[in-house]
């Protein structure tokens, strides 16, 4: 990882931590988030994965249209570090601990690779 990539990653971690802390307070069943990125094709390659405890809580989150609020929060935080994505929803995915356990024996590294 180049020095500039590391600096960008630190900025991403900082703003996404703010998103995570807010989502923990506002979204029932939300547990954590992470991001994946290929620095050679940034920002198009940026992907934020939001993880819930169960499929039930994830479905409830999506059905209540809370997703738009979280997407706006992510977009706002990214814009603070001059990352502007035209369609933020294309860069966010949702998952659950339940899915990871069922499909990858709880091994997130395998699931995210």
C-alpha positions in Angstrom: 0.0 0.0 0.0 1.4 3.4 -1.0 1.6 6.2 1.5 -1.2 8.1 -0.1 -3.4 4.9 -0.1 -2.7 4.5 3.7 -3.6 8.2 4.3 -6.9 7.7 2.4 -7.6 4.5 4.2 -7.1 6.2 7.6 -9.6 9.0 6.5 -12.1 6.4 5.4 -11.8 4.5 8.7 -12.4 7.8 10.6 -15.5 8.8 8.8 -16.9 5.3 8.6 -16.4 4.9 12.3 -18.7 8.0 12.8 -21.3 6.3 10.5 -21.0 3.1 12.5 -21.4 4.8 15.9 -24.5 6.6 14.6 -26.0 3.4 13.1 -25.4 1.5 16.3 -27.7 4.0 18.1 -30.4 4.3 15.4 -30.7 0.9 13.7 -32.0 -2.2 15.6 -29.7 -5.1 15.0 -26.9 -3.1 13.3 -23.6 -4.5 14.5 -20.7 -3.1 12.4 -19.5 -2.1 9.0 -16.4 -2.4 6.9 -15.1 -1.3 3.5 -13.3 -2.8 0.6 -11.4 -0.9 -1.9 -9.0 -1.4 -4.9 -6.9 1.7 -4.8 -6.0 1.4 -8.5 -9.6 2.1 -9.4 -10.7 4.4 -6.6 -13.3 5.7 -5.9 -15.4 3.5 -8.2 -14.2 0.4 -6.4 -15.2 1.6 -2.9 -17.7 -0.8 -1.3 -19.1 -0.3 2.2 -20.7 -3.4 3.8 -23.2 -2.9 6.7 -23.7 -5.9 8.9 -26.7 -6.8 11.0 -27.1 -9.5 13.6 -29.9 -11.3 11.8 -31.8 -11.5 8.5 -34.9 -10.5 10.4 -33.4 -7.2 11.6 -31.9 -6.6 8.2 -35.2 -7.1 6.5 -36.9 -4.9 9.0 -34.3 -2.2 8.4 -34.8 -2.3 4.7 -38.6 -2.4 4.9 -38.7 0.7 7.1 -36.8 2.6 4.4 -34.0 3.3 7.0 -31.6 2.4 4.3 -32.0 5.9 2.7 -31.0 7.6 6.0 -27.9 5.4 6.3 -27.0 6.0 2.7 -27.3 9.8 3.2 -25.2 9.6 6.3 -22.5 7.6 4.5 -22.6 10.0 1.6 -22.3 13.0 3.9 -19.4 11.6 5.8 -17.5 10.7 2.6 -18.1 14.1 1.2 -16.3 15.5 4.2 -13.1 13.9 2.9 -13.8 14.9 -0.7 -15.1 11.6 -1.8 -18.2 12.2 -3.9 -20.0 9.3 -5.5 -22.8 10.0 -8.0 -24.9 7.0 -6.8 -24.0 6.0 -3.3 -26.4 3.1 -3.2 -24.2 1.3 -5.7 -21.3 1.4 -3.2 -23.2 0.0 -0.2 -24.2 -3.6 0.5 -26.0 -5.2 3.4 -25.3 -8.5 5.1 -25.9 -10.3 8.3 -24.0 -12.4 10.8 -26.7 -15.0 10.2 -25.8 -15.3 6.5 -22.1 -15.5 7.2 -22.6 -18.2 9.8 -24.8 -20.2 7.4 -22.8 -19.8 4.3 -19.2 -19.4 5.5 -19.1 -20.8 9.0 -18.8 -17.3 10.4 -15.5 -16.6 8.6 -15.9 -13.0 7.4 -12.5 -13.0 5.7 -13.7 -15.8 3.4 -17.1 -14.1 2.8 -15.6 -10.8 1.9 -12.9 -12.1 -0.4 
